[in-house]
Amino acid sequence: MPQSTDAPVESREPVQLMVIGSAQGIETIVQTLHLRGFAHVSEWSIAMPHSSGKLMRVLTRWVQR
């Protein structure tokens, strides 16, 4: 589970998870992870262009160092 955001910033670090692919493929993964309780859909970034020519969405979680 993600750590509380109440901890001082210096004791936490961001970890980013990226999903790269087609809009439909990304949506399938994001929805599946939501249904499994991993992350709410709104926690993911909006779809952005990726250098591969595909799209990307990013989820940032903060963990204790």
N, CA, C and O atoms as a GROMACS GRO file, in nm:
protein
  260
    1MET      N    1   0.083  -0.119   0.000
    1MET     CA    2   0.000   0.000   0.000
    1MET      C    3   0.088   0.125   0.000
    1MET      O    4   0.197   0.124   0.056
    2PRO      N    5   0.040   0.232  -0.062
    2PRO     CA    6   0.119   0.355  -0.061
    2PRO      C    7   0.130   0.411   0.080
    2PRO      O    8   0.041   0.392   0.163
    3GLN      N    9   0.239   0.478   0.104
    3GLN     CA   10   0.261   0.538   0.236
    3GLN      C   11   0.183   0.668   0.247
    3GLN      O   12   0.147   0.728   0.146
    4SER      N   13   0.157   0.710   0.368
    4SER     CA   14   0.086   0.834   0.394
    4SER      C   15   0.163   0.952   0.337
    4SER      O   16   0.286   0.956   0.342
    5THR      N   17   0.090   1.049   0.283
    5THR     CA   18   0.154   1.169   0.231
    5THR      C   19   0.187   1.266   0.343
    5THR      O   20   0.236   1.376   0.317
    6ASP      N   21   0.161   1.228   0.470
    6ASP     CA   22   0.193   1.314   0.584
    6ASP      C   23   0.341   1.307   0.621
    6ASP      O   24   0.391   1.393   0.694
    7ALA      N   25   0.412   1.206   0.574
    7ALA     CA   26   0.554   1.192   0.606
    7ALA      C   27   0.633   1.304   0.539
    7ALA      O   28   0.595   1.350   0.431
    8PRO      N   29   0.742   1.348   0.602
    8PRO     CA   30   0.824   1.454   0.541
    8PRO      C   31   0.873   1.412   0.403
    8PRO      O   32   0.904   1.295   0.380
    9VAL      N   33   0.880   1.508   0.312
    9VAL     CA   34   0.920   1.480   0.174
    9VAL      C   35   1.056   1.412   0.168
    9VAL      O   36   1.076   1.322   0.086
   10GLU      N   37   1.149   1.453   0.253
   10GLU     CA   38   1.284   1.395   0.247
   10GLU      C   39   1.286   1.247   0.285
   10GLU      O   40   1.384   1.178   0.256
   11SER      N   41   1.181   1.197   0.350
   11SER     CA   42   1.178   1.055   0.387
   11SER      C   43   1.100   0.971   0.285
   11SER      O   44   1.083   0.851   0.303
   12ARG      N   45   1.053   1.036   0.180
   12ARG     CA   46   0.977   0.965   0.077
   12ARG      C   47   1.037   0.991  -0.060
   12ARG      O   48   1.104   1.091  -0.082
   13GLU      N   49   1.012   0.900  -0.151
   13GLU     CA   50   1.056   0.920  -0.289
   13GLU      C   51   0.944   0.879  -0.384
   13GLU      O   52   0.870   0.785  -0.356
   14PRO      N   53   0.931   0.949  -0.496
   14PRO     CA   54   0.828   0.912  -0.593
   14PRO      C   55   0.875   0.793  -0.678
   14PRO      O   56   0.991   0.787  -0.720
   15VAL      N   57   0.785   0.702  -0.701
   15VAL     CA   58   0.809   0.590  -0.792
   15VAL      C   59   0.701   0.598  -0.898
   15VAL      O   60   0.582   0.604  -0.866
   16GLN      N   61   0.741   0.598  -1.024
   16GLN     CA   62   0.644   0.614  -1.132
   16GLN      C   63   0.629   0.485  -1.211
   16GLN      O   64   0.726   0.420  -1.247
   17LEU      N   65   0.503   0.451  -1.235
   17LEU     CA   66   0.470   0.336  -1.318
   17LEU      C   67   0.413   0.390  -1.448
   17LEU      O   68   0.326   0.478  -1.446
   18MET      N   69   0.460   0.340  -1.561
   18MET     CA   70   0.416   0.389  -1.691
   18MET      C   71   0.350   0.277  -1.770
   18MET      O   72   0.396   0.163  -1.769
   19VAL      N   73   0.243   0.312  -1.838
   19VAL     CA   74   0.177   0.220  -1.930
   19VAL      C   75   0.186   0.287  -2.066
   19VAL      O   76   0.140   0.399  -2.084
   20ILE      N   77   0.246   0.217  -2.162
   20ILE     CA   78   0.271   0.272  -2.295
   20ILE      C   79   0.206   0.181  -2.398
   20ILE      O   80   0.225   0.060  -2.395
   21GLY      N   81   0.129   0.241  -2.489
   21GLY     CA   82   0.066   0.162  -2.594
   21GLY      C   83  -0.042   0.243  -2.664
   21GLY      O   84  -0.038   0.366  -2.665
   22SER      N   85  -0.137   0.173  -2.721
   22SER     CA   86  -0.250   0.240  -2.787
   22SER      C   87  -0.346   0.292  -2.681
   22SER      O   88  -0.341   0.248  -2.566
   23ALA      N   89  -0.431   0.385  -2.718
   23ALA     CA   90  -0.529   0.439  -2.624
   23ALA      C   91  -0.616   0.327  -2.566
   23ALA      O   92  -0.641   0.325  -2.446
   24GLN      N   93  -0.660   0.236  -2.650
   24GLN     CA   94  -0.745   0.126  -2.605
   24GLN      C   95  -0.668   0.031  -2.512
   24GLN      O   96  -0.722  -0.012  -2.410
   25GLY      N   97  -0.545  -0.001  -2.546
   25GLY     CA   98  -0.464  -0.089  -2.463
   25GLY      C   99  -0.437  -0.030  -2.326
   25GLY      O  100  -0.446  -0.099  -2.224
   26ILE      N  101  -0.403   0.098  -2.324
   26ILE     CA  102  -0.378   0.167  -2.196
   26ILE      C  103  -0.503   0.168  -2.111
   26ILE      O  104  -0.497   0.139  -1.992
   27GLU      N  105  -0.616   0.201  -2.171
   27GLU     CA  106  -0.743   0.207  -2.097
   27GLU      C  107  -0.776   0.070  -2.037
   27GLU      O  108  -0.823   0.062  -1.923
   28THR      N  109  -0.751  -0.036  -2.112
   28THR     CA  110  -0.777  -0.171  -2.061
   28THR      C  111  -0.693  -0.200  -1.937
   28THR      O  112  -0.744  -0.253  -1.838
   29ILE      N  113  -0.565  -0.166  -1.941
   29ILE     CA  114  -0.477  -0.190  -1.827
   29ILE      C  115  -0.518  -0.105  -1.707
   29ILE      O  116  -0.526  -0.156  -1.595
   30VAL      N  117  -0.543   0.024  -1.728
   30VAL     CA  118  -0.581   0.114  -1.619
   30VAL      C  119  -0.711   0.066  -1.554
   30VAL      O  120  -0.722   0.064  -1.431
   31GLN      N  121  -0.809   0.028  -1.635
   31GLN     CA  122  -0.937  -0.021  -1.581
   31GLN      C  123  -0.918  -0.153  -1.506
   31GLN      O  124  -0.977  -0.173  -1.399
   32THR      N  125  -0.837  -0.243  -1.560
   32THR     CA  126  -0.812  -0.372  -1.494
   32THR      C  127  -0.744  -0.351  -1.359
   32THR      O  128  -0.782  -0.414  -1.260
   33LEU      N  129  -0.645  -0.263  -1.354
   33LEU     CA  130  -0.577  -0.236  -1.227
   33LEU      C  131  -0.672  -0.171  -1.126
   33LEU      O  132  -0.663  -0.197  -1.006
   34HIS      N  133  -0.763  -0.088  -1.176
   34HIS     CA  134  -0.863  -0.028  -1.087
   34HIS      C  135  -0.955  -0.136  -1.030
   34HIS      O  136  -0.981  -0.139  -0.910
   35LEU      N  137  -1.004  -0.224  -1.116
   35LEU     CA  138  -1.094  -0.331  -1.069
   35LEU      C  139  -1.027  -0.424  -0.969
   35LEU      O  140  -1.094  -0.484  -0.885
   36ARG      N  141  -0.895  -0.436  -0.977
   36ARG     CA  142  -0.820  -0.520  -0.883
   36ARG      C  143  -0.776  -0.444  -0.758
   36ARG      O  144  -0.706  -0.499  -0.672
   37GLY      N  145  -0.817  -0.317  -0.747
   37GLY     CA  146  -0.788  -0.239  -0.628
   37GLY      C  147  -0.649  -0.178  -0.623
   37GLY      O  148  -0.605  -0.134  -0.517
   38PHE      N  149  -0.580  -0.175  -0.735
   38PHE     CA  150  -0.443  -0.124  -0.737
   38PHE      C  151  -0.438   0.028  -0.736
   38PHE      O  152  -0.362   0.087  -0.660
   39ALA      N  153  -0.519   0.093  -0.819
   39ALA     CA  154  -0.520   0.239  -0.826
   39ALA      C  155  -0.649   0.286  -0.890
   39ALA      O  156  -0.699   0.225  -0.985
   40HIS      N  157  -0.704   0.393  -0.837
   40HIS     CA  158  -0.823   0.452  -0.897
   40HIS      C  159  -0.784   0.513  -1.031
   40HIS      O  160  -0.673   0.563  -1.048
   41VAL      N  161  -0.876   0.509  -1.125
   41VAL     CA  162  -0.850   0.561  -1.259
   41VAL      C  163  -0.803   0.706  -1.255
   41VAL      O  164  -0.717   0.746  -1.333
   42SER      N  165  -0.858   0.785  -1.163
   42SER     CA  166  -0.823   0.928  -1.156
   42SER      C  167  -0.681   0.952  -1.104
   42SER      O  168  -0.631   1.064  -1.114
   43GLU      N  169  -0.615   0.850  -1.049
   43GLU     CA  170  -0.478   0.865  -1.000
   43GLU      C  171  -0.376   0.868  -1.115
   43GLU      O  172  -0.263   0.913  -1.097
   44TRP      N  173  -0.416   0.819  -1.231
   44TRP     CA  174  -0.327   0.815  -1.347
   44TRP      C  175  -0.327   0.950  -1.417
   44TRP      O  176  -0.426   1.023  -1.413
   45SER      N  177  -0.216   0.982  -1.481
   45SER     CA  178  -0.210   1.105  -1.561
   45SER      C  179  -0.301   1.091  -1.682
   45SER      O  180  -0.352   0.983  -1.712
   46ILE      N  181  -0.321   1.202  -1.750
   46ILE     CA  182  -0.390   1.195  -1.878
   46ILE      C  183  -0.296   1.129  -1.979
   46ILE      O  184  -0.176   1.122  -1.955
   47ALA      N  185  -0.350   1.080  -2.089
   47ALA     CA  186  -0.267   1.019  -2.192
   47ALA      C  187  -0.179   1.126  -2.256
   47ALA      O  188  -0.225   1.234  -2.291
   48MET      N  189  -0.050   1.092  -2.270
   48MET     CA  190   0.048   1.186  -2.328
   48MET      C  191   0.121   1.114  -2.440
   48MET      O  192   0.131   0.991  -2.440
   49PRO      N  193   0.172   1.190  -2.537
   49PRO     CA  194   0.252   1.127  -2.641
   49PRO      C  195   0.382   1.071  -2.582
   49PRO      O  196   0.441   1.131  -2.492
   50HIS      N  197   0.423   0.957  -2.632
   50HIS     CA  198   0.549   0.894  -2.592
   50HIS      C  199   0.645   0.900  -2.710
   50HIS      O  200   0.601   0.909  -2.824
   51SER      N  201   0.773   0.896  -2.684
   51SER     CA  202   0.873   0.907  -2.791
   51SER      C  203   0.862   0.794  -2.895
   51SER      O  204   0.912   0.808  -3.006
   52SER      N  205   0.797   0.685  -2.859
   52SER     CA  206   0.781   0.572  -2.951
   52SER      C  207   0.671   0.597  -3.054
   52SER      O  208   0.651   0.518  -3.146
   53GLY      N  209   0.599   0.710  -3.038
   53GLY     CA  210   0.486   0.737  -3.125
   53GLY      C  211   0.355   0.684  -3.068
   53GLY      O  212   0.248   0.706  -3.126
   54LYS      N  213   0.363   0.615  -2.955
   54LYS     CA  214   0.244   0.563  -2.888
   54LYS      C  215   0.203   0.662  -2.780
   54LYS      O  216   0.259   0.771  -2.769
   55LEU      N  217   0.105   0.623  -2.699
   55LEU     CA  218   0.061   0.706  -2.587
   55LEU      C  219   0.114   0.648  -2.457
   55LEU      O  220   0.155   0.532  -2.451
   56MET      N  221   0.112   0.730  -2.351
   56MET     CA  222   0.162   0.688  -2.221
   56MET      C  223   0.075   0.752  -2.112
   56MET      O  224   0.033   0.867  -2.124
   57ARG      N  225   0.048   0.676  -2.006
   57ARG     CA  226  -0.012   0.729  -1.884
   57ARG      C  227   0.080   0.690  -1.769
   57ARG      O  228   0.140   0.583  -1.770
   58VAL      N  229   0.089   0.779  -1.669
   58VAL     CA  230   0.182   0.760  -1.558
   58VAL      C  231   0.106   0.761  -1.426
   58VAL      O  232   0.015   0.842  -1.406
   59LEU      N  233   0.144   0.672  -1.337
   59LEU     CA  234   0.093   0.668  -1.201
   59LEU      C  235   0.211   0.691  -1.108
   59LEU      O  236   0.312   0.621  -1.118
   60THR      N  237   0.201   0.788  -1.018
   60THR     CA  238   0.308   0.816  -0.923
   60THR      C  239   0.264   0.772  -0.784
   60THR      O  240   0.157   0.810  -0.736
   61ARG      N  241   0.348   0.691  -0.722
   61ARG     CA  242   0.326   0.649  -0.584
   61ARG      C  243   0.446   0.696  -0.503
   61ARG      O  244   0.559   0.694  -0.552
   62TRP      N  245   0.422   0.737  -0.380
   62TRP     CA  246   0.530   0.780  -0.290
   62TRP      C  247   0.558   0.668  -0.192
   62TRP      O  248   0.466   0.615  -0.129
   63VAL      N  249   0.685   0.632  -0.178
   63VAL     CA  250   0.725   0.525  -0.087
   63VAL      C  251   0.828   0.576   0.012
   63VAL      O  252   0.899   0.673  -0.015
   64GLN      N  253   0.835   0.510   0.126
   64GLN     CA  254   0.936   0.544   0.225
   64GLN      C  255   1.073   0.507   0.172
   64GLN      O  256   1.089   0.405   0.105
   65ARG      N  257   1.172   0.590   0.200
   65ARG     CA  258   1.311   0.560   0.158
   65ARG      C  259   1.372   0.459   0.251
   65ARG      O  260   1.488   0.421   0.233
   0.00000   0.00000   0.00000
